[in-house]
Amino acid sequence: VGFVGNVVALAVFLVTKKAPNELAEFALYCSGISRILADWSIAVTAYSSRAWPAFVILLDIALVCRLPARTIRTLLAMMVTWLTLTTLESAFRFGLFDAAILPTQ
């Protein structure tokens, strides 16, 4: 899933000829969304490891590349929102994990 996000970011960069920093921001957003989707599918199957810790690497990349603060804030907001939703789902079972299970028929 993360690979697909990076391919989308590269394709957009090649088509639009944006600046490298804008590509890095877009790639981080795509990678963040793909990490959420990967973690969602992992959480449904109850594996012991999760994909959300990869957000720390995304934040490190944003800091090392000296991307704008809005990018870092957006990545943090994505991570905190996802962790809040998964915690609420485990406590109240409102159907977030059930929505990720594909029907068998």
N, C-alpha and C positions, 0 to 999 in steps of 0.2 A: 504494500500500500504506500509506503514512504517513497519507493522508487517512482510510482505513478505520479505522485505529487511533484517530485523533482523534474520529471519529464514534462509535465504540464508547464511548470515554471520556465524551463528551457525553451519550450516551443513558443510560449508567449514572448520571451526575450528575443528570439530569432525573428519573429514576425513584426514586433513593434520597435525593435532597436532602442530599447530603453537603456538608461545608465546602469552600470554594474551594481550600484547600491540599491537601486530599485528592483533589480533582479534578485538580489540577496533577500530583500524584504519579502518579495512575493514568494520566493522559494521557502522561506521560513514559515510564512503563513500556510502555504500548501503542505509543508511537512508537519506543521502543528495539527492541521485538520486530519491529515492521514494518521498521525499518532493517536488522535482521539478515536477515529474509526477502528484502528487496529486494537486499541485498548478495549473498545466496546465489544468487539468480537471475542477477545481473550477473556473478558469478564464474564461473558455469557457461558463460555465453556468451562469456567472455573479452573483455569490453569494457575499454577502457583506464582508465575511471574507475570508482570503487567507491562504495558508499553508506555504508560504515562511518564516514567522517570526519564525517558528520552527528551522530555521538555527541558530538562536541565542542560543538556547538550545544545539544544536550540537557543537557549538563553545565553550560554557561553559563546556561541557563534555570533549572536547579535552584539554582545559586549566587545568581543575581540575585533569585529569588523566596524565597531563604533557606529552602529546604525542609530537612527533617531530614537529618542526616548519613547515615542508613540509605538514603535515596533515592540519594544521590550514590555511596555504596559499592556499592549494587546496580547502578546504571548502569555504574560502572567495572568491576564483576565481569562484567557481561554483555559489555562491549566486550572485555575482556582474554580472556575465555573464547572468544568468537567469533574473535578474531584468532589465538589459540593453535590452535583447531581448523582454521582455514583454512591456517595455516602447516604444521601436521602433515599436512594433506591434500595440500598441494603437495609435501611431502617423501616421504610414504609411500604415498599413493594408497590410503587405506582405504575409499573409496567415498562420501564425503560429497557430492562434486559429482555423482557418478553418480546419487545418490538424488534429485537435483533435476531430472533430465532426465525429461520425461514420455515414456512409451512411444508409439511412432508408430502402433501398431495397437491 
